[in-house]
Amino acid sequence: MYESFSYEFVQVPYDVDKELGENADNIEFEAYETELRTGKYRDMARFYRFLEIKGIDRGKI
């Protein structure tokens, strides 16, 4: 049996240009690129509706 448990958060570099290069044939490439570069995702209204349907208060997450 283990006597203790620990974890550590680490920052992992993410190569956006490499990811985009590997997905150049993505049919929604421009939208995907915008997501990766800005962190603003497509169709957030749909996601918010999903949360609402599930009874999740998005202000608390």
PDB file of N, CA, C and O in Angstrom:
ATOM      1  N   MET A   1       0.847  -1.181   0.000  1.00  0.00           N
ATOM      2  CA  MET A   1       0.000   0.000   0.000  1.00  0.00           C
ATOM      3  C   MET A   1       0.891   1.242   0.000  1.00  0.00           C
ATOM      4  O   MET A   1       1.954   1.259   0.620  1.00  0.00           O
ATOM      5  N   TYR A   2       0.444   2.269  -0.698  1.00  0.00           N
ATOM      6  CA  TYR A   2       1.211   3.502  -0.761  1.00  0.00           C
ATOM      7  C   TYR A   2       0.963   4.343   0.484  1.00  0.00           C
ATOM      8  O   TYR A   2      -0.148   4.376   1.012  1.00  0.00           O
ATOM      9  N   GLU A   3       1.980   5.003   0.935  1.00  0.00           N
ATOM     10  CA  GLU A   3       1.851   5.835   2.125  1.00  0.00           C
ATOM     11  C   GLU A   3       1.476   7.270   1.807  1.00  0.00           C
ATOM     12  O   GLU A   3       0.921   7.974   2.650  1.00  0.00           O
ATOM     13  N   SER A   4       1.779   7.704   0.591  1.00  0.00           N
ATOM     14  CA  SER A   4       1.439   9.079   0.223  1.00  0.00           C
ATOM     15  C   SER A   4       1.216   9.156  -1.285  1.00  0.00           C
ATOM     16  O   SER A   4       1.591   8.271  -2.054  1.00  0.00           O
ATOM     17  N   PHE A   5       0.602  10.235  -1.648  1.00  0.00           N
ATOM     18  CA  PHE A   5       0.317  10.480  -3.060  1.00  0.00           C
ATOM     19  C   PHE A   5       0.592  11.951  -3.307  1.00  0.00           C
ATOM     20  O   PHE A   5       0.187  12.803  -2.517  1.00  0.00           O
ATOM     21  N   SER A   6       1.274  12.253  -4.394  1.00  0.00           N
ATOM     22  CA  SER A   6       1.538  13.653  -4.710  1.00  0.00           C
ATOM     23  C   SER A   6       1.447  13.856  -6.220  1.00  0.00           C
ATOM     24  O   SER A   6       1.494  12.907  -7.002  1.00  0.00           O
ATOM     25  N   TYR A   7       1.317  15.106  -6.595  1.00  0.00           N
ATOM     26  CA  TYR A   7       1.291  15.452  -8.005  1.00  0.00           C
ATOM     27  C   TYR A   7       1.934  16.814  -8.167  1.00  0.00           C
ATOM     28  O   TYR A   7       2.056  17.584  -7.215  1.00  0.00           O
ATOM     29  N   GLU A   8       2.332  17.086  -9.363  1.00  0.00           N
ATOM     30  CA  GLU A   8       2.984  18.357  -9.658  1.00  0.00           C
ATOM     31  C   GLU A   8       2.476  18.863 -11.004  1.00  0.00           C
ATOM     32  O   GLU A   8       2.403  18.106 -11.972  1.00  0.00           O
ATOM     33  N   PHE A   9       2.131  20.132 -11.059  1.00  0.00           N
ATOM     34  CA  PHE A   9       1.726  20.747 -12.316  1.00  0.00           C
ATOM     35  C   PHE A   9       2.977  21.206 -13.048  1.00  0.00           C
ATOM     36  O   PHE A   9       3.869  21.823 -12.465  1.00  0.00           O
ATOM     37  N   VAL A  10       3.022  20.895 -14.320  1.00  0.00           N
ATOM     38  CA  VAL A  10       4.148  21.336 -15.141  1.00  0.00           C
ATOM     39  C   VAL A  10       3.615  22.032 -16.381  1.00  0.00           C
ATOM     40  O   VAL A  10       2.518  21.730 -16.851  1.00  0.00           O
ATOM     41  N   GLN A  11       4.373  22.937 -16.891  1.00  0.00           N
ATOM     42  CA  GLN A  11       3.991  23.621 -18.115  1.00  0.00           C
ATOM     43  C   GLN A  11       4.650  22.909 -19.285  1.00  0.00           C
ATOM     44  O   GLN A  11       5.864  22.707 -19.307  1.00  0.00           O
ATOM     45  N   VAL A  12       3.832  22.536 -20.252  1.00  0.00           N
ATOM     46  CA  VAL A  12       4.336  21.829 -21.427  1.00  0.00           C
ATOM     47  C   VAL A  12       4.218  22.763 -22.622  1.00  0.00           C
ATOM     48  O   VAL A  12       3.124  23.238 -22.927  1.00  0.00           O
ATOM     49  N   PRO A  13       5.316  23.032 -23.297  1.00  0.00           N
ATOM     50  CA  PRO A  13       5.232  23.920 -24.456  1.00  0.00           C
ATOM     51  C   PRO A  13       4.392  23.298 -25.564  1.00  0.00           C
ATOM     52  O   PRO A  13       4.433  22.088 -25.789  1.00  0.00           O
ATOM     53  N   TYR A  14       3.641  24.130 -26.237  1.00  0.00           N
ATOM     54  CA  TYR A  14       2.768  23.682 -27.318  1.00  0.00           C
ATOM     55  C   TYR A  14       3.162  24.439 -28.581  1.00  0.00           C
ATOM     56  O   TYR A  14       3.105  25.668 -28.626  1.00  0.00           O
ATOM     57  N   ASP A  15       3.552  23.704 -29.585  1.00  0.00           N
ATOM     58  CA  ASP A  15       4.016  24.298 -30.836  1.00  0.00           C
ATOM     59  C   ASP A  15       2.832  24.476 -31.784  1.00  0.00           C
ATOM     60  O   ASP A  15       2.475  23.555 -32.518  1.00  0.00           O
ATOM     61  N   VAL A  16       2.233  25.650 -31.767  1.00  0.00           N
ATOM     62  CA  VAL A  16       1.056  25.934 -32.589  1.00  0.00           C
ATOM     63  C   VAL A  16       1.381  25.787 -34.069  1.00  0.00           C
ATOM     64  O   VAL A  16       0.597  25.209 -34.822  1.00  0.00           O
ATOM     65  N   ASP A  17       2.518  26.300 -34.487  1.00  0.00           N
ATOM     66  CA  ASP A  17       2.864  26.219 -35.908  1.00  0.00           C
ATOM     67  C   ASP A  17       3.037  24.772 -36.367  1.00  0.00           C
ATOM     68  O   ASP A  17       2.651  24.427 -37.484  1.00  0.00           O
ATOM     69  N   LYS A  18       3.611  23.930 -35.521  1.00  0.00           N
ATOM     70  CA  LYS A  18       3.751  22.519 -35.867  1.00  0.00           C
ATOM     71  C   LYS A  18       2.374  21.865 -35.978  1.00  0.00           C
ATOM     72  O   LYS A  18       2.116  21.117 -36.921  1.00  0.00           O
ATOM     73  N   GLU A  19       1.503  22.142 -35.028  1.00  0.00           N
ATOM     74  CA  GLU A  19       0.145  21.597 -35.061  1.00  0.00           C
ATOM     75  C   GLU A  19      -0.583  22.015 -36.331  1.00  0.00           C
ATOM     76  O   GLU A  19      -1.242  21.199 -36.976  1.00  0.00           O
ATOM     77  N   LEU A  20      -0.463  23.289 -36.687  1.00  0.00           N
ATOM     78  CA  LEU A  20      -1.123  23.778 -37.900  1.00  0.00           C
ATOM     79  C   LEU A  20      -0.527  23.138 -39.149  1.00  0.00           C
ATOM     80  O   LEU A  20      -1.247  22.823 -40.097  1.00  0.00           O
ATOM     81  N   GLY A  21       0.779  22.948 -39.147  1.00  0.00           N
ATOM     82  CA  GLY A  21       1.432  22.312 -40.290  1.00  0.00           C
ATOM     83  C   GLY A  21       0.960  20.886 -40.500  1.00  0.00           C
ATOM     84  O   GLY A  21       0.870  20.413 -41.633  1.00  0.00           O
ATOM     85  N   GLU A  22       0.658  20.199 -39.400  1.00  0.00           N
ATOM     86  CA  GLU A  22       0.197  18.821 -39.488  1.00  0.00           C
ATOM     87  C   GLU A  22      -1.288  18.733 -39.822  1.00  0.00           C
ATOM     88  O   GLU A  22      -1.793  17.644 -40.096  1.00  0.00           O
ATOM     89  N   ASN A  23      -1.993  19.857 -39.804  1.00  0.00           N
ATOM     90  CA  ASN A  23      -3.428  19.864 -40.082  1.00  0.00           C
ATOM     91  C   ASN A  23      -3.777  20.780 -41.242  1.00  0.00           C
ATOM     92  O   ASN A  23      -4.874  21.337 -41.286  1.00  0.00           O
ATOM     93  N   ALA A  24      -2.870  20.936 -42.166  1.00  0.00           N
ATOM     94  CA  ALA A  24      -3.082  21.837 -43.290  1.00  0.00           C
ATOM     95  C   ALA A  24      -4.260  21.419 -44.162  1.00  0.00           C
ATOM     96  O   ALA A  24      -4.824  22.248 -44.876  1.00  0.00           O
ATOM     97  N   ASP A  25      -4.639  20.141 -44.113  1.00  0.00           N
ATOM     98  CA  ASP A  25      -5.760  19.671 -44.935  1.00  0.00           C
ATOM     99  C   ASP A  25      -7.096  19.740 -44.196  1.00  0.00           C
ATOM    100  O   ASP A  25      -8.107  19.259 -44.707  1.00  0.00           O
ATOM    101  N   ASN A  26      -7.113  20.322 -43.021  1.00  0.00           N
ATOM    102  CA  ASN A  26      -8.348  20.501 -42.244  1.00  0.00           C
ATOM    103  C   ASN A  26      -9.305  21.381 -43.044  1.00  0.00           C
ATOM    104  O   ASN A  26      -8.921  22.463 -43.488  1.00  0.00           O
ATOM    105  N   ILE A  27     -10.541  20.932 -43.232  1.00  0.00           N
ATOM    106  CA  ILE A  27     -11.484  21.687 -44.067  1.00  0.00           C
ATOM    107  C   ILE A  27     -11.898  23.014 -43.430  1.00  0.00           C
ATOM    108  O   ILE A  27     -12.402  23.903 -44.117  1.00  0.00           O
ATOM    109  N   GLU A  28     -11.686  23.147 -42.126  1.00  0.00           N
ATOM    110  CA  GLU A  28     -11.977  24.407 -41.432  1.00  0.00           C
ATOM    111  C   GLU A  28     -10.685  25.008 -40.888  1.00  0.00           C
ATOM    112  O   GLU A  28     -10.630  25.474 -39.750  1.00  0.00           O
ATOM    113  N   PHE A  29      -9.657  24.989 -41.717  1.00  0.00           N
ATOM    114  CA  PHE A  29      -8.317  25.371 -41.274  1.00  0.00           C
ATOM    115  C   PHE A  29      -8.266  26.773 -40.674  1.00  0.00           C
ATOM    116  O   PHE A  29      -7.668  26.962 -39.615  1.00  0.00           O
ATOM    117  N   GLU A  30      -8.876  27.753 -41.324  1.00  0.00           N
ATOM    118  CA  GLU A  30      -8.788  29.135 -40.833  1.00  0.00           C
ATOM    119  C   GLU A  30      -9.428  29.273 -39.457  1.00  0.00           C
ATOM    120  O   GLU A  30      -8.885  29.952 -38.585  1.00  0.00           O
ATOM    121  N   ALA A  31     -10.573  28.639 -39.258  1.00  0.00           N
ATOM    122  CA  ALA A  31     -11.233  28.692 -37.948  1.00  0.00           C
ATOM    123  C   ALA A  31     -10.390  27.973 -36.900  1.00  0.00           C
ATOM    124  O   ALA A  31     -10.267  28.445 -35.770  1.00  0.00           O
ATOM    125  N   TYR A  32      -9.810  26.831 -37.272  1.00  0.00           N
ATOM    126  CA  TYR A  32      -8.956  26.066 -36.368  1.00  0.00           C
ATOM    127  C   TYR A  32      -7.724  26.881 -35.973  1.00  0.00           C
ATOM    128  O   TYR A  32      -7.329  26.893 -34.808  1.00  0.00           O
ATOM    129  N   GLU A  33      -7.126  27.555 -36.943  1.00  0.00           N
ATOM    130  CA  GLU A  33      -5.958  28.382 -36.670  1.00  0.00           C
ATOM    131  C   GLU A  33      -6.311  29.505 -35.694  1.00  0.00           C
ATOM    132  O   GLU A  33      -5.550  29.792 -34.770  1.00  0.00           O
ATOM    133  N   THR A  34      -7.453  30.129 -35.900  1.00  0.00           N
ATOM    134  CA  THR A  34      -7.896  31.195 -34.999  1.00  0.00           C
ATOM    135  C   THR A  34      -8.071  30.662 -33.581  1.00  0.00           C
ATOM    136  O   THR A  34      -7.676  31.314 -32.615  1.00  0.00           O
ATOM    137  N   GLU A  35      -8.660  29.480 -33.459  1.00  0.00           N
ATOM    138  CA  GLU A  35      -8.825  28.872 -32.142  1.00  0.00           C
ATOM    139  C   GLU A  35      -7.485  28.697 -31.447  1.00  0.00           C
ATOM    140  O   GLU A  35      -7.325  29.063 -30.283  1.00  0.00           O
ATOM    141  N   LEU A  36      -6.527  28.135 -32.167  1.00  0.00           N
ATOM    142  CA  LEU A  36      -5.229  27.862 -31.553  1.00  0.00           C
ATOM    143  C   LEU A  36      -4.462  29.134 -31.205  1.00  0.00           C
ATOM    144  O   LEU A  36      -3.806  29.208 -30.165  1.00  0.00           O
ATOM    145  N   ARG A  37      -4.548  30.121 -32.071  1.00  0.00           N
ATOM    146  CA  ARG A  37      -3.755  31.333 -31.843  1.00  0.00           C
ATOM    147  C   ARG A  37      -4.391  32.300 -30.835  1.00  0.00           C
ATOM    148  O   ARG A  37      -3.680  33.052 -30.169  1.00  0.00           O
ATOM    149  N   THR A  38      -5.719  32.284 -30.722  1.00  0.00           N
ATOM    150  CA  THR A  38      -6.376  33.260 -29.844  1.00  0.00           C
ATOM    151  C   THR A  38      -7.033  32.645 -28.613  1.00  0.00           C
ATOM    152  O   THR A  38      -7.304  33.347 -27.639  1.00  0.00           O
ATOM    153  N   GLY A  39      -7.292  31.334 -28.649  1.00  0.00           N
ATOM    154  CA  GLY A  39      -7.991  30.695 -27.538  1.00  0.00           C
ATOM    155  C   GLY A  39      -9.486  30.972 -27.551  1.00  0.00           C
ATOM    156  O   GLY A  39     -10.180  30.688 -26.575  1.00  0.00           O
ATOM    157  N   LYS A  40      -9.985  31.525 -28.650  1.00  0.00           N
ATOM    158  CA  LYS A  40     -11.422  31.788 -28.800  1.00  0.00           C
ATOM    159  C   LYS A  40     -11.985  30.716 -29.716  1.00  0.00           C
ATOM    160  O   LYS A  40     -11.600  30.604 -30.880  1.00  0.00           O
ATOM    161  N   TYR A  41     -12.889  29.944 -29.181  1.00  0.00           N
ATOM    162  CA  TYR A  41     -13.358  28.767 -29.886  1.00  0.00           C
ATOM    163  C   TYR A  41     -14.659  28.997 -30.632  1.00  0.00           C
ATOM    164  O   TYR A  41     -15.469  29.847 -30.264  1.00  0.00           O
ATOM    165  N   ARG A  42     -14.836  28.221 -31.683  1.00  0.00           N
ATOM    166  CA  ARG A  42     -16.033  28.302 -32.523  1.00  0.00           C
ATOM    167  C   ARG A  42     -17.265  27.869 -31.754  1.00  0.00           C
ATOM    168  O   ARG A  42     -17.209  27.000 -30.884  1.00  0.00           O
ATOM    169  N   ASP A  43     -18.362  28.487 -32.093  1.00  0.00           N
ATOM    170  CA  ASP A  43     -19.688  28.081 -31.635  1.00  0.00           C
ATOM    171  C   ASP A  43     -19.789  27.964 -30.116  1.00  0.00           C
ATOM    172  O   ASP A  43     -20.304  26.973 -29.597  1.00  0.00           O
ATOM    173  N   MET A  44     -19.306  28.959 -29.419  1.00  0.00           N
ATOM    174  CA  MET A  44     -19.417  28.965 -27.961  1.00  0.00           C
ATOM    175  C   MET A  44     -20.871  29.045 -27.523  1.00  0.00           C
ATOM    176  O   MET A  44     -21.214  28.563 -26.443  1.00  0.00           O
ATOM    177  N   ALA A  45     -21.735  29.646 -28.343  1.00  0.00           N
ATOM    178  CA  ALA A  45     -23.158  29.722 -27.997  1.00  0.00           C
ATOM    179  C   ALA A  45     -23.729  28.311 -27.861  1.00  0.00           C
ATOM    180  O   ALA A  45     -24.527  28.041 -26.963  1.00  0.00           O
ATOM    181  N   ARG A  46     -23.322  27.429 -28.743  1.00  0.00           N
ATOM    182  CA  ARG A  46     -23.776  26.029 -28.663  1.00  0.00           C
ATOM    183  C   ARG A  46     -23.301  25.392 -27.370  1.00  0.00           C
ATOM    184  O   ARG A  46     -24.067  24.688 -26.712  1.00  0.00           O
ATOM    185  N   PHE A  47     -22.068  25.622 -27.001  1.00  0.00           N
ATOM    186  CA  PHE A  47     -21.518  25.078 -25.763  1.00  0.00           C
ATOM    187  C   PHE A  47     -22.267  25.623 -24.543  1.00  0.00           C
ATOM    188  O   PHE A  47     -22.585  24.882 -23.613  1.00  0.00           O
ATOM    189  N   TYR A  48     -22.541  26.921 -24.565  1.00  0.00           N
ATOM    190  CA  TYR A  48     -23.278  27.527 -23.453  1.00  0.00           C
ATOM    191  C   TYR A  48     -24.690  26.956 -23.343  1.00  0.00           C
ATOM    192  O   TYR A  48     -25.191  26.755 -22.237  1.00  0.00           O
ATOM    193  N   ARG A  49     -25.337  26.694 -24.483  1.00  0.00           N
ATOM    194  CA  ARG A  49     -26.667  26.065 -24.456  1.00  0.00           C
ATOM    195  C   ARG A  49     -26.596  24.668 -23.858  1.00  0.00           C
ATOM    196  O   ARG A  49     -27.481  24.262 -23.106  1.00  0.00           O
ATOM    197  N   PHE A  50     -25.546  23.938 -24.192  1.00  0.00           N
ATOM    198  CA  PHE A  50     -25.343  22.604 -23.632  1.00  0.00           C
ATOM    199  C   PHE A  50     -25.242  22.673 -22.111  1.00  0.00           C
ATOM    200  O   PHE A  50     -25.872  21.886 -21.405  1.00  0.00           O
ATOM    201  N   LEU A  51     -24.447  23.618 -21.611  1.00  0.00           N
ATOM    202  CA  LEU A  51     -24.320  23.776 -20.164  1.00  0.00           C
ATOM    203  C   LEU A  51     -25.668  24.091 -19.533  1.00  0.00           C
ATOM    204  O   LEU A  51     -26.025  23.540 -18.491  1.00  0.00           O
ATOM    205  N   GLU A  52     -26.412  24.984 -20.179  1.00  0.00           N
ATOM    206  CA  GLU A  52     -27.719  25.370 -19.656  1.00  0.00           C
ATOM    207  C   GLU A  52     -28.666  24.170 -19.604  1.00  0.00           C
ATOM    208  O   GLU A  52     -29.377  23.978 -18.618  1.00  0.00           O
ATOM    209  N   ILE A  53     -28.671  23.376 -20.655  1.00  0.00           N
ATOM    210  CA  ILE A  53     -29.532  22.183 -20.706  1.00  0.00           C
ATOM    211  C   ILE A  53     -29.172  21.216 -19.582  1.00  0.00           C
ATOM    212  O   ILE A  53     -30.048  20.594 -18.981  1.00  0.00           O
ATOM    213  N   LYS A  54     -27.889  21.099 -19.308  1.00  0.00           N
ATOM    214  CA  LYS A  54     -27.427  20.194 -18.256  1.00  0.00           C
ATOM    215  C   LYS A  54     -27.572  20.789 -16.855  1.00  0.00           C
ATOM    216  O   LYS A  54     -27.281  20.124 -15.860  1.00  0.00           O
ATOM    217  N   GLY A  55     -28.025  22.049 -16.780  1.00  0.00           N
ATOM    218  CA  GLY A  55     -28.210  22.688 -15.483  1.00  0.00           C
ATOM    219  C   GLY A  55     -26.923  23.163 -14.843  1.00  0.00           C
ATOM    220  O   GLY A  55     -26.848  23.311 -13.623  1.00  0.00           O
ATOM    221  N   ILE A  56     -25.906  23.403 -15.662  1.00  0.00           N
ATOM    222  CA  ILE A  56     -24.605  23.836 -15.153  1.00  0.00           C
ATOM    223  C   ILE A  56     -24.507  25.352 -15.260  1.00  0.00           C
ATOM    224  O   ILE A  56     -24.710  25.927 -16.330  1.00  0.00           O
ATOM    225  N   ASP A  57     -24.194  25.986 -14.146  1.00  0.00           N
ATOM    226  CA  ASP A  57     -24.024  27.437 -14.122  1.00  0.00           C
ATOM    227  C   ASP A  57     -22.621  27.768 -14.630  1.00  0.00           C
ATOM    228  O   ASP A  57     -21.634  27.532 -13.934  1.00  0.00           O
ATOM    229  N   ARG A  58     -22.535  28.312 -15.840  1.00  0.00           N
ATOM    230  CA  ARG A  58     -21.221  28.558 -16.438  1.00  0.00           C
ATOM    231  C   ARG A  58     -20.397  29.583 -15.661  1.00  0.00           C
ATOM    232  O   ARG A  58     -19.176  29.633 -15.811  1.00  0.00           O
ATOM    233  N   GLY A  59     -21.045  30.396 -14.841  1.00  0.00           N
ATOM    234  CA  GLY A  59     -20.322  31.347 -14.002  1.00  0.00           C
ATOM    235  C   GLY A  59     -19.557  30.677 -12.879  1.00  0.00           C
ATOM    236  O   GLY A  59     -18.698  31.296 -12.253  1.00  0.00           O
ATOM    237  N   LYS A  60     -19.863  29.416 -12.619  1.00  0.00           N
ATOM    238  CA  LYS A  60     -19.205  28.696 -11.525  1.00  0.00           C
ATOM    239  C   LYS A  60     -18.126  27.730 -11.984  1.00  0.00           C
ATOM    240  O   LYS A  60     -17.513  27.042 -11.168  1.00  0.00           O
ATOM    241  N   ILE A  61     -17.896  27.679 -13.286  1.00  0.00           N
ATOM    242  CA  ILE A  61     -16.874  26.763 -13.767  1.00  0.00           C
ATOM    243  C   ILE A  61     -15.655  27.515 -14.222  1.00  0.00           C
ATOM    244  O   ILE A  61     -14.682  26.904 -14.663  1.00  0.00           O
TER     245      ILE A  61
END
